[in-house]
Amino acid sequence: MNPLDAVVLIPSLHPDHLLVEYAEDLLSHGFKQILIVDDGSGDEFASLFEELNHHANCQVIGYPINQGKGHALKYGMRFILENYPDAAGIVTADSDGQHTADDVLKVAESLVIHPKGLIIGSRDFKTDNVPWTSLAGNRLTSFFFAILYGKWLPDTQTGLRGFSLDLIPLMLEVPGDRFEYEMNMLILASNRLVDFYTVKIQTIYIEENRRTHYRLFKDSALIYGQLFKNFFKYASSSGVATFIDILLFTILDKWVLPLTGLNPNIKILWGMSLSILIANTMARAISSAVNFKANKAFVFQVDKCKGAFPRYVILASLVLMVSTTLISVLNSLFTVDKTILKILVDTVLFFVNYRLQRSWVFAEKKTKRNELS
């Protein structure tokens, strides 16, 4: 398949003459179709869009009221599905001059090689012309995305991306109508196990990025809100379960088990305390049942997930054994209250547990990705 058969999709709001020059550059590189979405720019920009429409292989569509970049992208995708069913795929590019025609071609070429993946045009933020706000923002989002979703992407905020028409239904599921849409795209693609492929592109900031419509604080809040949204749900669900777990553990360890006459110094395998094992197991069994129900319905929101409960039991059992062993070993080395040790140990395991639950226990969405192939 020819990479030049990919449709270049450009959402645009209040463009200037540089957009015309950019479209001409793309056409001179051989792209056969450029689709520009006028995201409610208004009548004063009508002549510029009309000029673009007069170029062969360049088409402008749009609507009168501004809806946001995410809305514009999805609007264009629906149009492409209906009007360009034989396209090699879609390459999304920004209209503010940050993406060169050469780099668009690189992404299109990678798309042809990896038609089932999501191609990311990744900028080099080590160059001198990068505003510190862009550098800090991208580094932070890359770091947190890697922690929460297990994939390191050097540039999470790039608008230069490529994907096949088969992935459009998935991209239309992505929530968000403004800049948060692009972060949600990465999150949903990661959840559906879509492969990411990065392509190095030039780092261009015209007039220190003053032409962008990105609102630093408002749009950053939207992006980070989406990035942490699922994790906050998990944290609240786990917080309730953890409270139940620690409360029951403390009651069993300090009051119930001593009444049975069980010797707290009895050790079993790997130096594990028998009393801690019993208290931890009983507390974890009840709290895990609560946590499983909450995570399935509230956090990961899966109605049907074949094998989720057995996987959850296996994971909970492994975490229980690791937790009990660490608490026992630390209790024998340091004169620290066992409840304090449990809080410290389980806090570390909390993050590991989230990653495994998201990627393994509640992995029902994996089958949906295969349906797109």
Protein Blocks (a to p, Z undefined) as FASTA:
>chain_A
ZZklpccddddehiafklmmmmmmmmmnopabdcdddehnbjklmmmmmmmmmpghiacd
ddfbdgbjklmmmmmmmmmmmmmmmbgbdcdddfeopacfklmmmmmmmmmmmmmbccdd
dddfkbfklcfklmmmmmmmmmmmmmmnopacfblkbcbdcddfklmmmmmmpgcjblml
mmmmmmmmmmnopacdddddddddehhhlmpcbdfklmmmmmmmmmmmmmmmmmmmmmmm
mmmmmmmmmmmmmmmmmmnopafkbccehhiafklmmmmmmmmmmmmmmmmmmmmmmmno
pabaghklmmmmmmmmmmmmmmmmmmmmmmmmpccdfklmmmmmmmmmmmmmmmmmmmmm
mmmlmmmmmmmZZ
